[in-house]
Amino acid sequence: MAKTNFSYEKRQRELEKKRKAEEKAKRKAEAKNHPGGEGQEMTADGAEDADAEISADAQETQTP
């Protein structure tokens, strides 16, 4: 029986956390550069796009 490669899974989780942190920092920087209503609209649009990408990535990584 094959063993699970836990180090690979851990690395993938770390990369996902890093990507999410970078996206969050980018959204914060945009909000800081565009105070008022402009930054909020961009954040909402970006969040929807990011969720769609995460869903696609999650489906790929969950295949056995």
N, C-alpha and C positions, 0 to 999 in steps of 0.2 A: 504494500500500500504506500502511496506517495505521501511525503511529508508536506505540510503547509510551509510556505516560505514567509515566515513572519517578518523578516527584515525587509523584504520587498513591500509588504503591506504597510509596515511602519513608515518607510520612506515615502510611499504614496500619500499617506495621511499628513506627513510633515510638509510635503510639497503643496498639498491642498490648503493647509493652514497658512503657509507662506503666501500663496496666491491670493487668498481671501484677505490677508492683512494688507497686501499691496493694493488691492482694489479699494479697501476701506480707506487707506491713506490717500489714494488718488481722489476718492469722492470728497474727503475732508478738505483736501487742497482746493478742489474745484469750488466747494461751498464757501471756502474762505476767500477765494478770488472773486466770486460772484455772490455777494451778500444779497439778501432779500429773497424774492420769489424765484429768481432764475436758477439758483443752485438747487432748490428743492425739486423743481421739475426735472432737472437733469439727473438727480439722484434717483428719483422714482423710475425714470426710463432705464437708467443703468442697472437698477436692481432687477427689473423685469428681465432684461437681457442676460444678466449674470445668472439668474435662476434657471433660465432655459439652458444655458451652457452647463450649469452644474448638473441638471437633470440628465443631459446627454452624456456627460462624463461619468456620472454615477451608473448609468445603464451599462456603459462599456466595461467598467471595472467590476461589475457584479456578475458578469458572465462566468460560469464555472469552467 
